[in-house]
Amino acid sequence: MRSKAKRAAASAARATAGVSWRDGVHVLGTSVWCDARRARAVCFVSSADRTGRAGHGQLIATAETLALLGAHGDAHLSVPTGRPFTLGTVRLELVRSGWCVGAAALLVDAGHRVLYAGAVAPDGTGLGGAAELRRCDTLVVAAPYGAAHHRFGATTGDVVDMARGALAAGTVPVVLVGSTLEGLDVVAALAGAGIACAGHRGVVEAARRLAAAGTELAVKRTVARDRALVWPLADRARLGAALGGARAKVALASGLAVEREVVRELGVDVAIPWSAAADRAALLAYIARSGASEVAVTGAYADEIAAAVGPHARRLGPHRQMALFPEQRVMIGR
């Protein structure tokens, strides 16, 4: 049987004054769940990569996120950012989180104001724009990165420069990204610089769905010597087959680019420390600006960020056992 101290720690990880964790974040005193992993009657989705399972009664999200999820029909609520609305007696508002296209934070005001932000990009220059803040009592924020060495000085402009150089040398520029949504950011940056793009089927399909929400991105499935190729890190094993023997210059554009062991294991030609999500310094600055009296942190580096914020912050999430191999967390990324 666990000691009282261990039980208290586990309980603290699952609940704060404004929210609790049970396979997702529940805003206490309301019917609203955020990024829930099991079916709920009402679920806010902060971005298209945050829903682990379908079957929710009503999704609340931006039009872009619903399009990316393929969520159709009148059962779901498509909400633009910056326009408050009510759900029963609860006042809600979606605000930009900056993470990626369609991503948003949710402000829930039921007396106690909760801002569920998820992953944020305070200085975002991608399709998600820059993160916004609202006055809140409780802030819930994700920390996909948060170690002391997580400092991302690169931008999508560095990706563009790499691609131009590779094309000039007669090689196919390949950009490995941490997620499909970050892939869309890279496609947008390359297209904006006049560089044609090919992409993994997931990236191409996401672009096709996004067009239904009014955002057009030109990306093809067919790899060609005059196109940059945007490819998710998770499916790197099939990259060689996609290239079909074409000479390539492979760049890792990810927060993982600061992890030397990861870069060495991947064997990439270029490591570009860029992510659509905030690095440690940017995330801590965002939390400080919120002025929240209570901060709940989720994600891979929740413990590190909560410790840096201070006694009014804590990790929110399932009870976590000690990993046998600590470096496994690095490969999880987001």
C-alpha positions in Angstrom: 0.0 0.0 0.0 1.3 3.4 -0.9 2.2 5.8 1.9 0.1 8.9 2.7 2.8 11.1 1.1 2.6 9.2 -2.2 -1.2 9.2 -2.2 -1.1 12.9 -1.6 1.3 13.5 -4.4 -0.7 11.4 -6.8 -3.9 13.3 -5.9 -2.1 16.7 -6.3 -1.1 15.6 -9.8 -4.7 15.0 -10.7 -6.4 18.1 -9.3 -6.1 21.8 -8.6 -8.7 24.3 -7.4 -10.1 25.0 -10.8 -9.4 21.8 -12.8 -8.9 18.0 -12.3 -7.3 15.3 -14.4 -9.1 12.1 -15.5 -8.0 11.1 -18.9 -8.2 14.7 -19.9 -8.7 18.1 -18.1 -12.0 18.7 -16.5 -13.0 22.3 -15.6 -14.6 21.8 -12.2 -18.1 23.1 -11.7 -18.8 22.8 -15.5 -19.6 20.1 -18.1 -16.5 21.2 -20.1 -13.6 18.8 -20.7 -10.4 19.8 -22.5 -8.5 17.4 -24.8 -10.1 14.4 -23.2 -8.8 11.0 -24.1 -12.1 9.2 -23.6 -15.6 10.2 -24.8 -17.2 13.1 -23.1 -20.5 15.0 -23.6 -18.7 18.3 -24.3 -15.0 18.4 -25.2 -12.8 21.3 -26.2 -10.0 20.4 -28.6 -7.1 22.7 -28.4 -5.5 21.4 -31.7 -6.1 18.7 -34.2 -3.3 16.5 -32.7 -4.8 16.4 -29.2 -7.7 14.1 -29.5 -6.8 10.5 -28.8 -10.2 9.0 -29.5 -13.4 9.9 -31.3 -16.9 9.6 -29.9 -17.3 12.9 -28.0 -20.8 14.2 -27.9 -19.9 17.7 -28.9 -16.6 19.1 -29.9 -15.7 22.8 -29.4 -12.9 24.0 -31.6 -11.9 26.3 -34.4 -13.1 25.7 -37.9 -9.6 24.7 -38.9 -9.3 22.1 -36.2 -12.7 20.6 -36.9 -11.7 20.4 -40.6 -8.4 18.7 -39.8 -10.2 16.2 -37.6 -12.8 15.5 -40.3 -15.5 16.4 -37.8 -18.6 17.2 -39.8 -22.2 17.7 -38.9 -24.3 20.0 -36.6 -23.3 18.2 -33.4 -20.0 20.1 -33.1 -19.5 23.8 -32.3 -17.1 25.7 -34.6 -16.0 28.9 -32.8 -13.8 31.7 -34.0 -11.2 33.1 -31.6 -11.9 36.3 -29.8 -15.7 35.9 -29.7 -17.1 35.1 -26.3 -20.1 32.8 -26.1 -22.1 30.9 -23.4 -22.8 27.3 -22.7 -25.6 27.3 -20.2 -24.5 29.7 -17.5 -20.8 29.4 -18.3 -19.0 32.1 -20.4 -16.4 30.8 -22.8 -14.0 32.3 -25.3 -11.4 30.8 -27.6 -8.1 32.7 -27.9 -5.1 32.0 -30.1 -2.5 29.7 -28.5 0.0 30.1 -31.4 0.9 26.4 -31.4 -0.2 25.6 -35.0 -2.9 26.2 -37.5 -6.3 26.1 -35.9 -4.9 25.8 -32.4 -6.6 27.7 -29.6 -6.8 28.2 -25.8 -10.1 28.1 -24.0 -11.1 30.6 -21.3 -13.9 29.2 -19.0 -15.5 31.7 -16.7 -17.8 30.1 -14.1 -16.8 32.5 -11.3 -13.4 31.0 -11.1 -11.6 31.8 -14.4 -9.7 29.0 -16.0 -7.5 29.4 -19.1 -6.8 26.1 -20.7 -3.9 26.9 -23.1 -2.3 23.6 -24.0 0.9 24.1 -26.0 1.7 27.7 -26.7 3.9 29.8 -29.0 4.0 33.3 -27.5 6.0 34.7 -30.4 4.5 32.4 -33.0 5.3 33.3 -36.6 3.6 30.2 -38.1 0.1 29.6 -39.3 -1.1 29.8 -35.6 0.0 33.4 -35.1 1.1 34.5 -31.7 -0.4 33.3 -28.4 -2.8 35.5 -26.6 -3.6 35.8 -22.9 -6.7 36.5 -20.8 -6.9 37.3 -17.1 -7.3 34.0 -15.3 -7.2 32.4 -11.8 -6.0 29.1 -13.1 -3.7 28.6 -16.1 -3.3 25.1 -17.6 -0.4 25.0 -20.0 1.5 22.2 -21.7 5.3 21.8 -21.5 6.4 19.6 -24.4 9.8 21.2 -23.8 11.2 22.7 -20.6 14.6 21.4 -19.7 17.4 24.0 -19.2 19.0 23.3 -22.5 15.7 23.7 -24.5 16.5 26.9 -26.3 15.3 27.3 -29.8 17.0 30.1 -31.7 16.0 29.0 -35.2 13.0 30.0 -37.3 11.2 28.6 -40.4 13.5 31.1 -42.3 16.4 28.8 -41.4 14.5 25.9 -43.0 13.9 28.0 -46.1 17.7 28.8 -46.3 18.5 25.1 -46.0 16.1 24.1 -48.7 17.4 26.8 -51.1 21.0 25.6 -50.6 20.1 22.0 -51.2 18.1 22.7 -54.4 21.0 24.8 -55.7 23.3 21.9 -55.1 21.0 19.6 -57.1 19.7 17.6 -54.1 16.2 17.1 -52.6 15.8 19.0 -49.4 14.1 16.9 -46.8 12.7 18.5 -43.7 11.9 16.1 -40.8 9.3 17.6 -38.5 7.9 16.5 -35.1 4.2 16.5 -36.2 1.9 16.9 -39.1 0.8 20.3 -37.9 4.4 21.6 -37.7 4.8 20.1 -41.2 2.0 22.5 -42.4 3.9 25.4 -40.9 7.0 24.4 -42.8 5.1 23.9 -46.0 3.6 27.4 -45.6 7.1 28.9 -45.1 8.6 27.2 -48.1 5.7 28.0 -50.3 5.9 31.6 -49.2 9.5 31.7 -50.3 8.6 30.3 -53.7 9.8 26.7 -53.0 7.5 23.9 -54.3 6.7 21.2 -51.7 6.0 17.5 -51.7 4.9 15.8 -48.5 4.1 12.7 -46.6 0.6 11.5 -47.1 -0.4 12.7 -43.7 0.8 16.2 -44.5 -0.9 16.2 -47.9 -4.2 14.9 -46.4 -4.0 17.6 -43.7 -3.5 20.3 -46.3 -6.5 18.9 -48.3 -8.8 19.1 -45.2 -7.5 22.5 -44.3 -8.6 23.8 -47.7 -12.2 23.2 -46.6 -11.7 25.7 -43.8 -10.4 28.3 -46.3 -6.6 27.8 -45.9 -4.9 26.7 -49.1 -1.5 25.1 -49.0 0.2 23.7 -52.1 1.8 20.4 -51.4 2.0 17.3 -53.6 2.6 13.6 -52.9 5.1 13.1 -55.7 8.7 13.6 -54.8 10.7 15.6 -57.4 14.1 17.1 -57.7 12.8 20.6 -57.7 10.6 20.2 -54.6 11.4 20.2 -50.9 10.0 17.2 -49.1 8.3 17.6 -45.7 8.2 14.4 -43.7 7.1 13.5 -40.1 9.9 12.1 -37.9 7.6 9.3 -36.7 7.5 7.7 -40.2 11.2 8.2 -41.0 11.6 4.5 -41.7 9.8 5.0 -45.0 11.7 8.1 -46.1 14.2 6.2 -48.2 11.4 4.5 -50.3 9.7 7.8 -50.9 13.0 9.4 -52.2 13.4 6.5 -54.6 17.2 6.8 -54.7 17.2 10.6 -55.2 20.1 12.4 -53.6 18.9 14.3 -50.5 20.0 16.6 -47.8 18.1 15.8 -44.6 17.4 18.4 -41.9 15.7 17.9 -38.6 13.5 20.9 -37.8 12.4 20.3 -34.3 12.9 21.0 -30.7 14.7 17.7 -30.6 17.4 19.3 -32.7 19.0 20.4 -29.4 19.3 16.8 -28.2 22.7 15.6 -29.3 22.0 12.0 -28.9 18.8 12.2 -30.9 20.6 14.1 -33.8 23.4 11.5 -33.8 21.0 8.6 -33.8 19.0 10.1 -36.7 22.1 10.8 -38.7 20.7 13.9 -40.3 22.8 16.4 -42.3 21.5 19.5 -40.5 19.9 20.1 -37.1 17.6 23.2 -36.9 16.4 23.9 -33.3 12.9 25.1 -34.2 9.5 24.1 -32.9 6.0 25.6 -33.1 5.9 25.2 -29.3 7.6 27.5 -26.9 11.0 26.7 -25.5 11.7 26.9 -21.8 12.3 30.7 -21.5 9.3 31.6 -23.7 7.0 29.3 -21.8 8.1 30.7 -18.4 7.6 34.2 -19.6 4.1 33.4 -20.9 3.2 31.9 -17.5 4.6 34.9 -15.6 2.6 37.3 -17.8 -0.7 35.4 -17.1 -0.7 36.5 -13.5 -2.5 33.3 -12.6 -2.6 32.4 -8.9 -2.5 28.8 -9.8 -0.7 27.1 -12.6 -1.2 23.5 -13.8 1.4 22.1 -16.1 0.9 19.1 -18.4 3.3 17.4 -20.8 6.7 15.7 -20.9 8.5 18.5 -18.9 5.7 19.4 -16.5 7.8 18.7 -13.4 10.7 21.0 -14.6 8.4 23.9 -15.5 6.3 23.6 -12.3 9.5 23.6 -10.2 10.8 26.7 -12.0 7.5 28.6 -11.6 7.2 28.0 -7.9 4.9 26.8 -5.2 1.7 27.9 -6.9 2.4 25.6 -9.8 2.2 21.8 -10.1 2.1 19.0 -12.6 -1.4 17.9 -13.7 -1.8 14.5 -15.2 -1.9 10.8 -14.5 0.3 9.2 -11.9 3.7 8.6 -13.5 6.1 5.7 -12.7 9.8 6.3 -12.9 11.1 5.5 -16.4 13.7 2.7 -16.7 15.5 4.8 -19.3 15.1 8.6 -18.8 16.1 9.4 -22.4 12.9 7.8 -23.6 11.1 11.1 -22.7 13.2 12.9 -25.2 11.9 10.8 -28.1 8.3 11.5 -27.0 8.8 15.2 -27.7 5.3 16.6 -27.5 
